[in-house]
């Protein structure tokens, strides 16, 4: 009965068009009423406590870093560098998109920001070269979702806080899975364009490649600073977010000189607005998370999944399918906040490594950003690229299938995640 009230109140509110954050609050209030413990003061206290978390300070700083990088010229120089290196091969603009997405993922951690920047920079070039617009937009959208997997990752920060799992370990464990996803896109793009007769841009000379590298060096240094700083304990993930924001601000204003005080104000406002939405979602979800614990819902879920606890791989498949279904209707942040407190006790009872589960869970949620009908990244690409949602959805399907295939391959062979992760630890 408790599970029915929890799901019914939340889904009912969402069906009526209530924003997700308020739906979570209504869901919490309904659970409190059912448990005969309704108290507005407890509700408000949990909302405040939900956002009062030091690790969550990483979220606004990573979002600010992403805004600054896109407006300050870092993203454009990364694309130019990728163009100089791989732009001359057949279907080169597609490979440029993937390489640029991987590098940018190591800078901001925001899928929407990366996908929007790549769409603005590369989609017109791909269409002008003769590539199918829907396919090109689909590639850009699927490349953009690598951002929440390769560190720094906003998704890992939120999951780490909700699941009480080491964010540093999640960051380190996400490096190779993000690369595997990129490889799946490379193979899929190669297969789709193998029969195209589009002439690629001419090969850049060694001098032009070195010049592109020189111009992009300041942007390319940041991922190494973050990874090595986390690996050797120089700073925490939260401090890494501050380093990313300050570094990108310094490079954009002092080195590249593409930002000034007048341009910075709108960037800070935009980052603050985006961050306020995410933090309010986190705060509202913590009410439901607390009540989930009070109502002992995890124990009920563990009991329901008891037959699968002896088979961790089968359990992981079931959890991933459930997350895929939820991801078609909910954005990444609310999905993480709603499912994590329910699923973590199940994961621990089955003896699954929480870091391994966290990586697969975030990959699934990231792919959920390009699954219709919600698909936040799909909407971003459609809006920036001035293309219909139907066309983007058609174009993204082969890449989405490839990424799901890689995810299930990681379930079958956990070593693909954990062996390199332990080295980075």
C-alpha positions as CSV (number, residue, x, y, z in Angstrom):
1,X,0.0,0.0,0.0
2,X,2.8,2.4,0.9
3,X,4.5,1.8,-2.5
4,X,1.2,2.5,-4.3
5,X,0.7,5.8,-2.4
6,X,4.3,6.8,-3.2
7,X,4.0,6.1,-6.9
8,X,0.4,7.1,-7.3
9,X,0.7,10.6,-5.7
10,X,3.9,11.4,-7.6
11,X,2.8,10.2,-11.0
12,X,-0.7,11.6,-10.5
13,X,0.7,15.1,-9.7
14,X,3.0,14.8,-12.8
15,X,0.1,13.8,-15.0
16,X,-1.7,16.9,-13.9
17,X,1.2,19.0,-15.1
18,X,2.7,19.8,-11.7
19,X,6.4,20.5,-12.0
20,X,8.6,17.6,-10.9
21,X,10.0,19.3,-7.8
22,X,6.5,20.2,-6.5
23,X,5.4,16.7,-7.4
24,X,8.1,15.3,-5.2
25,X,7.0,17.6,-2.3
26,X,3.3,16.5,-2.8
27,X,4.5,12.8,-2.9
28,X,6.3,13.4,0.4
29,X,3.3,15.1,2.0
30,X,1.0,12.2,0.9
31,X,3.4,9.7,2.4
32,X,3.5,11.6,5.7
33,X,-0.3,11.7,5.7
34,X,-0.5,8.0,5.1
35,X,2.0,7.3,7.9
36,X,0.0,9.6,10.2
37,X,2.9,11.9,10.9
38,X,2.1,14.9,8.8
39,X,4.0,18.0,10.0
40,X,4.7,21.0,7.8
41,X,7.7,21.8,10.0
42,X,9.4,18.4,9.3
43,X,8.6,18.9,5.6
44,X,10.4,22.3,5.6
45,X,13.3,21.1,7.7
46,X,14.0,18.2,5.3
47,X,13.8,20.5,2.3
48,X,16.5,22.7,3.9
49,X,18.6,19.8,4.9
50,X,18.4,18.3,1.5
51,X,20.3,21.2,-0.1
52,X,22.6,21.8,2.9
53,X,25.4,19.6,1.7
54,X,29.0,20.5,1.2
55,X,29.6,18.0,-1.7
56,X,26.6,19.5,-3.6
57,X,28.6,22.8,-3.8
58,X,30.3,21.1,-6.8
59,X,27.1,21.4,-8.8
60,X,26.9,25.2,-9.2
61,X,30.6,25.5,-9.8
62,X,30.7,22.8,-12.5
63,X,27.7,24.5,-14.2
64,X,29.4,27.8,-14.0
65,X,32.5,26.3,-15.5
66,X,30.5,24.9,-18.4
67,X,28.9,28.3,-19.1
68,X,32.3,30.1,-19.1
69,X,34.0,27.4,-21.3
70,X,31.3,27.7,-24.0
71,X,31.2,31.5,-24.0
72,X,35.0,32.0,-23.4
73,X,36.3,30.2,-26.5
74,X,37.5,27.0,-24.9
75,X,34.9,24.8,-26.6
76,X,35.5,26.4,-30.0
77,X,39.3,25.8,-29.7
78,X,38.7,22.2,-28.7
79,X,36.5,21.6,-31.8
80,X,39.2,23.3,-34.0
81,X,41.9,21.0,-32.6
82,X,39.7,17.9,-33.2
83,X,39.1,19.1,-36.7
84,X,42.9,19.4,-37.4
85,X,43.5,15.9,-36.1
86,X,40.7,13.8,-37.5
87,X,38.7,16.1,-39.8
88,X,40.3,14.8,-43.0
89,X,39.2,11.2,-42.8
90,X,36.0,9.9,-44.4
91,X,33.1,11.1,-42.3
92,X,35.6,13.2,-40.5
93,X,33.1,15.8,-39.1
94,X,31.4,12.9,-37.2
95,X,34.7,11.9,-35.6
96,X,35.4,15.5,-34.8
97,X,32.1,15.6,-32.9
98,X,33.0,12.5,-30.9
99,X,36.6,13.6,-30.0
100,X,35.4,17.1,-29.1
101,X,32.6,15.7,-27.0
102,X,35.0,13.5,-25.0
103,X,37.4,16.4,-24.4
104,X,34.6,18.8,-23.4
105,X,33.1,16.1,-21.1
106,X,36.3,16.3,-19.1
107,X,35.7,20.1,-18.7
108,X,32.1,20.7,-17.7
109,X,30.2,17.5,-16.7
110,X,26.9,18.9,-18.2
111,X,25.3,17.0,-21.1
112,X,23.0,19.8,-22.1
113,X,25.7,22.5,-22.1
114,X,28.1,20.3,-24.2
115,X,25.4,19.2,-26.6
116,X,24.2,22.8,-27.2
117,X,27.7,24.0,-27.8
118,X,28.5,21.1,-30.2
119,X,25.2,21.7,-32.1
120,X,25.9,25.4,-32.6
121,X,29.5,24.8,-33.7
122,X,29.3,21.6,-35.8
123,X,25.7,20.9,-37.0
124,X,25.8,23.7,-39.6
125,X,29.2,22.4,-40.8
126,X,28.0,18.8,-41.1
127,X,24.8,19.8,-43.0
128,X,26.9,22.1,-45.3
129,X,29.2,19.1,-46.0
130,X,26.3,17.0,-47.1
131,X,25.6,14.8,-44.1
132,X,22.0,14.0,-43.2
133,X,20.8,16.6,-40.7
134,X,18.8,14.2,-38.6
135,X,21.7,11.7,-38.4
136,X,24.2,14.5,-37.6
137,X,21.9,15.9,-34.8
138,X,21.5,12.4,-33.4
139,X,25.3,11.9,-33.3
140,X,25.8,15.2,-31.5
141,X,23.0,14.4,-29.0
142,X,24.4,11.0,-28.2
143,X,28.0,12.4,-28.0
144,X,26.8,15.1,-25.6
145,X,25.7,12.5,-23.0
146,X,29.3,11.4,-22.4
147,X,29.6,14.5,-20.2
148,X,27.9,13.0,-17.1
149,X,30.2,9.9,-17.2
150,X,33.7,11.2,-17.8
151,X,34.8,13.3,-14.7
152,X,33.9,15.9,-13.6
153,X,30.3,14.7,-13.6
154,X,27.4,16.4,-12.0
155,X,25.5,13.1,-12.0
156,X,28.1,11.4,-10.0
157,X,28.1,14.2,-7.5
158,X,24.3,13.9,-6.9
159,X,24.4,10.1,-6.9
160,X,27.4,10.1,-4.5
161,X,25.5,12.4,-2.1
162,X,22.3,10.4,-2.3
163,X,23.9,7.0,-2.0
164,X,26.8,7.9,0.4
165,X,29.4,6.6,-2.1
166,X,32.8,8.1,-2.6
167,X,32.5,10.8,-5.4
168,X,36.2,10.6,-6.1
169,X,36.0,6.8,-6.7
170,X,32.9,7.4,-9.0
171,X,34.9,10.0,-10.9
172,X,37.8,7.7,-11.4
173,X,35.6,4.7,-12.3
174,X,33.8,6.8,-15.0
175,X,36.8,7.5,-17.2
176,X,37.0,4.3,-19.2
177,X,33.2,3.6,-19.5
178,X,32.9,7.1,-21.0
179,X,35.6,6.1,-23.5
180,X,33.8,2.8,-24.3
181,X,30.7,4.8,-25.1
182,X,32.7,7.1,-27.4
183,X,34.1,4.0,-29.2
184,X,30.6,2.7,-29.7
185,X,29.7,6.0,-31.4
186,X,32.8,5.8,-33.6
187,X,31.9,2.3,-34.8
188,X,28.3,3.2,-35.4
189,X,29.2,6.4,-37.3
190,X,31.7,4.5,-39.4
191,X,29.0,1.9,-40.3
192,X,26.4,4.6,-41.2
193,X,28.7,6.7,-43.4
194,X,30.8,3.9,-45.0
195,X,28.9,4.2,-48.3
196,X,28.7,8.0,-48.4
197,X,30.5,9.9,-51.2
198,X,30.9,13.1,-49.3
199,X,34.4,14.6,-49.8
200,X,36.1,15.3,-46.4
201,X,38.0,18.5,-45.7
202,X,41.7,18.5,-46.8
203,X,44.3,17.1,-44.4
204,X,45.8,19.8,-42.2
205,X,49.6,20.3,-42.4
206,X,51.7,19.5,-39.4
207,X,52.1,23.2,-38.8
208,X,48.4,23.7,-38.8
209,X,47.9,20.8,-36.4
210,X,50.6,22.1,-34.0
211,X,49.0,25.6,-34.2
212,X,45.6,24.2,-33.3
213,X,47.2,22.3,-30.4
214,X,48.9,25.4,-29.2
215,X,45.6,27.4,-29.2
216,X,43.8,24.6,-27.4
217,X,46.5,23.8,-24.9
218,X,45.0,25.9,-22.1
219,X,41.7,24.1,-22.5
220,X,43.3,20.6,-22.8
221,X,45.3,21.0,-19.6
222,X,42.2,21.3,-17.3
223,X,41.1,17.6,-17.5
224,X,44.6,16.5,-16.5
225,X,44.6,18.9,-13.6
226,X,41.3,17.5,-12.3
227,X,42.1,13.8,-12.8
228,X,45.6,13.9,-11.3
229,X,44.4,16.3,-8.5
230,X,41.7,13.8,-7.5
231,X,43.9,10.7,-7.9
232,X,46.7,12.1,-5.7
233,X,44.4,13.7,-3.2
234,X,45.4,17.3,-4.0
235,X,41.7,18.4,-3.8
236,X,38.2,16.9,-3.2
237,X,35.6,16.7,-5.9
238,X,34.0,19.9,-4.6
239,X,37.3,21.7,-4.6
240,X,37.9,20.3,-8.2
241,X,34.7,22.1,-9.2
242,X,36.0,25.4,-7.9
243,X,39.4,24.8,-9.6
244,X,37.5,24.2,-12.9
245,X,35.4,27.4,-12.6
246,X,38.4,29.6,-11.6
247,X,40.7,28.1,-14.2
248,X,38.1,28.5,-17.0
249,X,37.4,32.1,-15.9
250,X,41.1,32.9,-15.8
251,X,41.8,31.4,-19.3
252,X,38.7,33.1,-20.8
253,X,39.4,36.5,-19.5
254,X,43.2,36.7,-19.2
255,X,44.6,34.3,-21.8
256,X,41.9,34.2,-24.6
257,X,40.4,37.6,-23.6
258,X,37.0,36.7,-25.0
259,X,35.1,37.5,-21.9
260,X,34.8,40.8,-20.0
261,X,32.8,42.0,-17.0
262,X,29.8,42.9,-19.2
263,X,29.7,39.4,-20.7
264,X,30.3,37.7,-17.4
265,X,27.1,39.0,-15.7
266,X,24.7,37.1,-18.0
267,X,26.8,33.9,-17.6
268,X,26.6,34.1,-13.8
269,X,22.8,34.7,-14.0
270,X,22.3,31.8,-16.4
271,X,24.4,29.4,-14.3
272,X,22.5,30.5,-11.1
273,X,19.1,29.9,-12.8
274,X,20.1,26.4,-14.0
275,X,21.6,25.6,-10.6
276,X,18.6,26.8,-8.7
277,X,16.4,24.3,-10.6
278,X,18.7,21.4,-9.9
279,X,19.2,22.3,-6.2
280,X,15.4,22.7,-5.7
281,X,14.9,19.2,-7.2
282,X,17.6,17.8,-4.9
283,X,16.0,19.5,-1.8
284,X,12.5,18.3,-2.7
285,X,13.7,14.8,-3.5
286,X,15.4,14.5,-0.1
287,X,11.9,14.8,1.6
288,X,10.8,11.7,-0.3
289,X,14.1,10.0,0.3
290,X,13.7,10.5,4.1
291,X,10.2,9.2,4.0
292,X,11.2,6.2,1.9
293,X,13.5,5.3,4.7
294,X,10.9,5.9,7.5
295,X,8.3,3.9,5.6
296,X,10.8,1.1,5.2
297,X,10.2,0.9,1.4
298,X,13.7,-0.4,0.6
299,X,13.1,-3.5,2.7
300,X,9.8,-4.1,0.8
301,X,11.7,-3.8,-2.5
302,X,14.4,-6.1,-1.3
303,X,11.7,-8.6,-0.4
304,X,10.1,-8.3,-3.8
305,X,13.5,-8.8,-5.5
306,X,14.6,-11.6,-3.2
307,X,14.6,-14.3,-6.0
308,X,17.2,-12.2,-7.9
309,X,19.6,-11.5,-5.1
310,X,21.6,-14.7,-5.7
311,X,22.2,-13.7,-9.3
312,X,23.8,-10.2,-9.3
313,X,24.0,-9.9,-13.1
314,X,20.3,-10.8,-13.6
315,X,19.5,-8.3,-10.8
316,X,21.5,-5.6,-12.6
317,X,19.7,-6.3,-15.8
318,X,16.3,-5.9,-14.1
319,X,17.4,-2.7,-12.4
320,X,18.8,-1.3,-15.6
321,X,15.5,-2.1,-17.5
322,X,13.6,-0.4,-14.7
323,X,15.8,2.7,-14.9
324,X,15.5,2.8,-18.7
325,X,11.7,2.9,-18.4
326,X,11.8,5.6,-15.7
327,X,14.3,7.5,-17.9
328,X,11.8,7.9,-20.7
329,X,9.6,10.0,-18.5
330,X,11.9,11.7,-15.9
331,X,15.0,13.8,-16.3
332,X,18.3,12.6,-14.9
333,X,18.4,14.4,-11.6
334,X,14.9,13.3,-10.3
335,X,15.5,9.8,-11.5
336,X,18.8,9.6,-9.5
337,X,17.2,11.1,-6.4
338,X,14.1,8.9,-6.5
339,X,15.6,5.5,-7.3
340,X,18.9,5.7,-5.4
341,X,17.5,5.4,-1.9
342,X,15.2,2.5,-3.0
343,X,17.8,0.6,-5.0
344,X,21.0,0.9,-2.9
345,X,19.8,-1.5,-0.1
346,X,19.0,-4.0,-2.9
347,X,22.4,-3.5,-4.5
348,X,24.2,-4.0,-1.1
349,X,22.1,-7.0,-0.2
350,X,23.2,-8.6,-3.5
351,X,26.9,-7.9,-2.8
352,X,27.3,-5.6,-5.8
353,X,30.1,-3.0,-5.6
354,X,28.3,0.4,-5.0
355,X,30.8,2.2,-7.3
356,X,30.3,-0.2,-10.1
357,X,26.5,0.1,-9.7
358,X,26.8,3.9,-9.6
359,X,28.7,4.0,-12.9
360,X,26.2,1.8,-14.7
361,X,23.3,3.7,-13.1
362,X,24.6,7.0,-14.2
363,X,25.3,5.7,-17.7
364,X,21.7,4.5,-17.9
365,X,20.4,7.9,-16.7
366,X,22.7,9.7,-19.2
367,X,21.3,7.7,-22.1
368,X,17.9,8.6,-20.7
369,X,18.6,12.2,-21.7
370,X,18.3,11.1,-25.4
371,X,15.3,8.8,-25.0
372,X,12.0,10.2,-26.1
373,X,9.5,11.6,-25.2
374,X,11.3,13.8,-22.5
375,X,14.9,13.6,-23.7
376,X,16.4,16.9,-22.3
377,X,19.4,16.7,-24.6
378,X,17.2,16.0,-27.6
379,X,15.2,19.1,-26.8
380,X,18.4,21.1,-26.5
381,X,19.8,19.9,-29.8
382,X,16.4,20.4,-31.5
383,X,16.2,24.0,-30.2
384,X,19.7,25.1,-31.0
385,X,19.9,23.3,-34.3
386,X,16.4,24.4,-35.4
387,X,15.3,20.9,-36.2
388,X,12.1,19.0,-35.2
389,X,12.1,16.6,-32.2
390,X,10.9,13.8,-34.6
391,X,14.0,14.2,-36.8
392,X,16.4,14.3,-33.9
393,X,14.8,11.2,-32.5
394,X,15.0,9.4,-35.8
395,X,18.7,10.3,-36.1
396,X,19.7,9.3,-32.5
397,X,18.2,5.8,-32.5
398,X,21.2,3.9,-33.9
399,X,23.6,5.7,-31.6
400,X,21.3,5.1,-28.6
401,X,21.1,1.4,-29.4
402,X,24.9,1.2,-29.5
403,X,25.3,2.9,-26.2
404,X,22.7,0.6,-24.5
405,X,24.6,-2.3,-26.0
406,X,27.8,-1.1,-24.4
407,X,26.0,-0.7,-21.1
408,X,24.7,-4.3,-21.1
409,X,28.2,-5.5,-22.1
410,X,29.5,-3.8,-19.0
411,X,26.9,-5.8,-17.0
412,X,28.1,-9.0,-18.6
413,X,31.8,-8.1,-18.0
414,X,32.1,-5.9,-14.9
415,X,35.9,-6.0,-15.5
416,X,35.4,-3.4,-18.2
417,X,34.6,-0.9,-15.4
418,X,36.4,-2.1,-12.3
419,X,39.8,-3.1,-13.6
420,X,40.7,0.4,-14.9
421,X,38.9,1.9,-12.0
422,X,41.0,0.2,-9.4
423,X,44.1,1.5,-11.2
424,X,42.9,5.0,-11.1
425,X,42.0,4.7,-7.4
